[in-house]
Amino acid sequence: MDDEIIQRTADFVRSELEGEGSGHDWWHIERVTKMTRRIASEEGADEFICTMAALLHDVADEKLNDDLQAAEKKVEDWLKQLEIDESKRLHIIDITKTISFKGGNGAELTNLEAQVVQDADRLDAIGAIGIARCFTYAGSVGNIIHNPVSQPRESMTHEEYRSNEGTTINHFYEKLLKLKDLMNTKIGYEIAKDRHEYMEQFLAEFFDEWQGKK
């Protein structure tokens, strides 16, 4: 039964997000779900809860929806039509609502399953794929690549983070380079270290080319 529910949910999410152009498309969901299962297995988390939350975590993301309440209801309605125990359904919904970065203002996570899905989602924001997604998202909202005069913001309110102001390169310093040390799980941190180092190498190359050194 669990496998059938997961497959139905994957089909539902794919129909919702396939072709989305900001880097939060179906393939992002597929990667996060695979990583979620890997981390859940290592950490002993509930794999069904984690998998369902990973699949659904962006359907009601505020970056993708003008009407957040309607999007959240869509997720809730989807889960209600499935034969899932109420406690599991509420657990899944709670994870989808709490794992977002929110400019560093996200809620503290109180359960292992949320920590697992958050780590998997954040791992997809760093490394080679993270770099690609960063520039894809910036292009989708009209941000420029770099402005040497513009400095990264040290702290942001949730509203400032969602304003899409700033440059693509500054986003590395405002969010992406912080994620390694915000990992919840041991395996998440170990994977993040290599991806973090790759981003540092990219930025070093970027600034050398920007300054005409290479």
Contacts in CASP RR format, 6 or more apart in sequence:
PFRMAT RR
TARGET T0000
AUTHOR 0000-0000-0000
METHOD contacts of the structure
MODEL  1
MDDEIIQRTADFVRSELEGEGSGHDWWHIERVTKMTRRIASEEGADEFIC
TMAALLHDVADEKLNDDLQAAEKKVEDWLKQLEIDESKRLHIIDITKTIS
FKGGNGAELTNLEAQVVQDADRLDAIGAIGIARCFTYAGSVGNIIHNPVS
QPRESMTHEEYRSNEGTTINHFYEKLLKLKDLMNTKIGYEIAKDRHEYME
QFLAEFFDEWQGKK
1 83 0 8 1.000
2 48 0 8 1.000
5 52 0 8 1.000
5 82 0 8 1.000
5 83 0 8 1.000
5 84 0 8 1.000
6 48 0 8 1.000
6 51 0 8 1.000
6 52 0 8 1.000
6 55 0 8 1.000
8 82 0 8 1.000
9 52 0 8 1.000
9 55 0 8 1.000
9 56 0 8 1.000
9 78 0 8 1.000
9 82 0 8 1.000
10 33 0 8 1.000
10 55 0 8 1.000
12 78 0 8 1.000
13 26 0 8 1.000
13 29 0 8 1.000
13 55 0 8 1.000
13 56 0 8 1.000
13 59 0 8 1.000
14 26 0 8 1.000
14 29 0 8 1.000
16 59 0 8 1.000
17 24 0 8 1.000
17 25 0 8 1.000
17 26 0 8 1.000
17 28 0 8 1.000
17 29 0 8 1.000
17 58 0 8 1.000
17 59 0 8 1.000
17 64 0 8 1.000
18 25 0 8 1.000
18 26 0 8 1.000
19 25 0 8 1.000
19 26 0 8 1.000
20 26 0 8 1.000
20 64 0 8 1.000
21 136 0 8 1.000
21 140 0 8 1.000
22 63 0 8 1.000
22 64 0 8 1.000
22 136 0 8 1.000
22 137 0 8 1.000
22 140 0 8 1.000
22 141 0 8 1.000
23 133 0 8 1.000
23 136 0 8 1.000
23 137 0 8 1.000
23 140 0 8 1.000
24 58 0 8 1.000
24 61 0 8 1.000
24 63 0 8 1.000
24 64 0 8 1.000
24 137 0 8 1.000
28 58 0 8 1.000
28 124 0 8 1.000
28 133 0 8 1.000
29 54 0 8 1.000
29 55 0 8 1.000
29 57 0 8 1.000
29 58 0 8 1.000
31 124 0 8 1.000
31 129 0 8 1.000
32 54 0 8 1.000
32 57 0 8 1.000
32 117 0 8 1.000
32 120 0 8 1.000
32 121 0 8 1.000
32 124 0 8 1.000
33 51 0 8 1.000
33 54 0 8 1.000
33 55 0 8 1.000
33 120 0 8 1.000
35 119 0 8 1.000
35 120 0 8 1.000
35 123 0 8 1.000
35 124 0 8 1.000
35 191 0 8 1.000
36 50 0 8 1.000
36 51 0 8 1.000
36 53 0 8 1.000
36 54 0 8 1.000
36 116 0 8 1.000
36 117 0 8 1.000
36 120 0 8 1.000
37 47 0 8 1.000
37 50 0 8 1.000
37 51 0 8 1.000
37 54 0 8 1.000
38 120 0 8 1.000
38 187 0 8 1.000
39 45 0 8 1.000
39 50 0 8 1.000
39 116 0 8 1.000
39 119 0 8 1.000
39 120 0 8 1.000
39 185 0 8 1.000
39 187 0 8 1.000
39 188 0 8 1.000
40 46 0 8 1.000
40 47 0 8 1.000
40 50 0 8 1.000
40 51 0 8 1.000
40 113 0 8 1.000
40 116 0 8 1.000
41 47 0 8 1.000
42 185 0 8 1.000
42 186 0 8 1.000
42 187 0 8 1.000
43 112 0 8 1.000
43 116 0 8 1.000
43 185 0 8 1.000
43 186 0 8 1.000
43 187 0 8 1.000
44 112 0 8 1.000
45 112 0 8 1.000
45 113 0 8 1.000
45 115 0 8 1.000
45 116 0 8 1.000
46 113 0 8 1.000
48 88 0 8 1.000
49 88 0 8 1.000
49 91 0 8 1.000
49 92 0 8 1.000
49 95 0 8 1.000
49 113 0 8 1.000
50 113 0 8 1.000
50 116 0 8 1.000
50 117 0 8 1.000
52 79 0 8 1.000
52 84 0 8 1.000
52 92 0 8 1.000
53 91 0 8 1.000
53 92 0 8 1.000
53 95 0 8 1.000
53 96 0 8 1.000
53 99 0 8 1.000
53 113 0 8 1.000
53 114 0 8 1.000
53 117 0 8 1.000
54 117 0 8 1.000
54 120 0 8 1.000
54 121 0 8 1.000
56 75 0 8 1.000
56 78 0 8 1.000
56 79 0 8 1.000
56 92 0 8 1.000
56 96 0 8 1.000
57 95 0 8 1.000
57 96 0 8 1.000
57 99 0 8 1.000
57 117 0 8 1.000
57 121 0 8 1.000
58 64 0 8 1.000
59 71 0 8 1.000
59 74 0 8 1.000
59 75 0 8 1.000
59 96 0 8 1.000
60 68 0 8 1.000
60 71 0 8 1.000
60 72 0 8 1.000
60 74 0 8 1.000
60 75 0 8 1.000
60 96 0 8 1.000
60 97 0 8 1.000
61 71 0 8 1.000
61 100 0 8 1.000
62 68 0 8 1.000
62 100 0 8 1.000
62 162 0 8 1.000
63 162 0 8 1.000
64 71 0 8 1.000
65 71 0 8 1.000
72 93 0 8 1.000
72 97 0 8 1.000
75 93 0 8 1.000
75 96 0 8 1.000
76 93 0 8 1.000
79 89 0 8 1.000
79 92 0 8 1.000
79 93 0 8 1.000
80 89 0 8 1.000
82 89 0 8 1.000
84 92 0 8 1.000
91 111 0 8 1.000
91 113 0 8 1.000
94 114 0 8 1.000
95 111 0 8 1.000
95 113 0 8 1.000
95 114 0 8 1.000
95 117 0 8 1.000
98 106 0 8 1.000
98 107 0 8 1.000
98 109 0 8 1.000
98 114 0 8 1.000
99 109 0 8 1.000
99 114 0 8 1.000
99 117 0 8 1.000
99 118 0 8 1.000
99 121 0 8 1.000
100 106 0 8 1.000
101 122 0 8 1.000
101 161 0 8 1.000
101 175 0 8 1.000
101 179 0 8 1.000
102 158 0 8 1.000
102 161 0 8 1.000
103 156 0 8 1.000
103 157 0 8 1.000
103 158 0 8 1.000
103 160 0 8 1.000
103 161 0 8 1.000
103 174 0 8 1.000
103 175 0 8 1.000
104 156 0 8 1.000
104 161 0 8 1.000
104 175 0 8 1.000
104 178 0 8 1.000
105 156 0 8 1.000
105 157 0 8 1.000
105 158 0 8 1.000
105 161 0 8 1.000
106 158 0 8 1.000
109 115 0 8 1.000
109 118 0 8 1.000
109 184 0 8 1.000
115 184 0 8 1.000
115 185 0 8 1.000
116 184 0 8 1.000
116 185 0 8 1.000
118 184 0 8 1.000
119 183 0 8 1.000
119 184 0 8 1.000
119 185 0 8 1.000
119 188 0 8 1.000
119 192 0 8 1.000
122 179 0 8 1.000
122 182 0 8 1.000
122 183 0 8 1.000
122 192 0 8 1.000
123 188 0 8 1.000
123 191 0 8 1.000
123 192 0 8 1.000
123 195 0 8 1.000
124 130 0 8 1.000
124 133 0 8 1.000
125 133 0 8 1.000
125 134 0 8 1.000
125 175 0 8 1.000
125 176 0 8 1.000
125 179 0 8 1.000
126 176 0 8 1.000
126 179 0 8 1.000
126 180 0 8 1.000
126 192 0 8 1.000
126 195 0 8 1.000
126 196 0 8 1.000
126 199 0 8 1.000
127 194 0 8 1.000
127 195 0 8 1.000
127 196 0 8 1.000
127 198 0 8 1.000
127 199 0 8 1.000
128 195 0 8 1.000
128 198 0 8 1.000
130 176 0 8 1.000
130 195 0 8 1.000
130 199 0 8 1.000
131 198 0 8 1.000
131 199 0 8 1.000
131 202 0 8 1.000
134 168 0 8 1.000
134 171 0 8 1.000
134 172 0 8 1.000
134 176 0 8 1.000
135 145 0 8 1.000
135 168 0 8 1.000
138 144 0 8 1.000
138 145 0 8 1.000
138 167 0 8 1.000
138 168 0 8 1.000
138 171 0 8 1.000
139 168 0 8 1.000
141 164 0 8 1.000
142 164 0 8 1.000
143 164 0 8 1.000
143 165 0 8 1.000
143 166 0 8 1.000
143 167 0 8 1.000
143 168 0 8 1.000
143 171 0 8 1.000
144 166 0 8 1.000
144 167 0 8 1.000
144 168 0 8 1.000
145 167 0 8 1.000
145 168 0 8 1.000
145 169 0 8 1.000
146 167 0 8 1.000
146 168 0 8 1.000
146 169 0 8 1.000
146 170 0 8 1.000
146 206 0 8 1.000
146 210 0 8 1.000
147 166 0 8 1.000
147 167 0 8 1.000
148 210 0 8 1.000
150 166 0 8 1.000
150 167 0 8 1.000
150 170 0 8 1.000
151 170 0 8 1.000
152 170 0 8 1.000
152 173 0 8 1.000
152 174 0 8 1.000
153 160 0 8 1.000
153 170 0 8 1.000
153 174 0 8 1.000
156 174 0 8 1.000
161 174 0 8 1.000
169 203 0 8 1.000
169 206 0 8 1.000
172 199 0 8 1.000
172 203 0 8 1.000
176 199 0 8 1.000
177 196 0 8 1.000
177 199 0 8 1.000
177 200 0 8 1.000
179 192 0 8 1.000
179 196 0 8 1.000
180 189 0 8 1.000
180 192 0 8 1.000
180 193 0 8 1.000
180 195 0 8 1.000
180 196 0 8 1.000
183 189 0 8 1.000
183 192 0 8 1.000
205 214 0 8 1.000
208 214 0 8 1.000
END
